[in-house]
């Protein structure tokens, strides 16, 4: 019984040993590596089996190196990680290339051999303009000053109906007093004028009577 169990385990192990190379041979023994460019400075790469074009299911062991055109700057070696934005064959770097032109080389050693190269350009990104707190505060202050100036002008030039009806009742009082005073002064002047005219008329009448009497006396004497 024990011999049968040991024999079955041995046959199963031998079968697995033959099946694994058979699965690898179905894809081939080389990988196709295509450097597709960059995204926000991260190098992007597509890796497939060269024989059938299938994506690689296993974890890829690869190195990424970048060199400037004049050879003065080098970046790497970096490793590749899965790129969810380009699944299932997409791979990318966690590190970021600085702005500029780069010659990127990707070399894969597992699960098979593969190599890819390409010229990659990383553009310079201008920083987004920021709004300073001082500028915003100044704008708010200016707006508040304008509002206060605008709101203060109607208060002086155009009083509200309530103020016109409330305070206006007291303001005409001096005007009516002045009118009454003016009316009284005019009445006194008219009275004095009438009295003067009457006195003058009476005086004239008296003088006339005296003159008539004198004339009558003169006439009597002459006759």
PELIN-V650987 format. One record per helix or strand of 3 or more residues. SS is the DSSP state (h for helix, s for strand). FROM is the first residue (numbers start at 0). TO is the last residue. If there is no record, write none. Layout:
BEGIN
ss	from	to
SS	FROM	TO
SS	FROM	TO
END
This chain:
BEGIN
ss	from	to
h	1	26
s	29	38
s	41	48
s	60	67
s	73	77
s	79	81
h	83	85
s	89	92
s	99	109
s	112	121
h	132	156
h	160	165
h	167	221
END
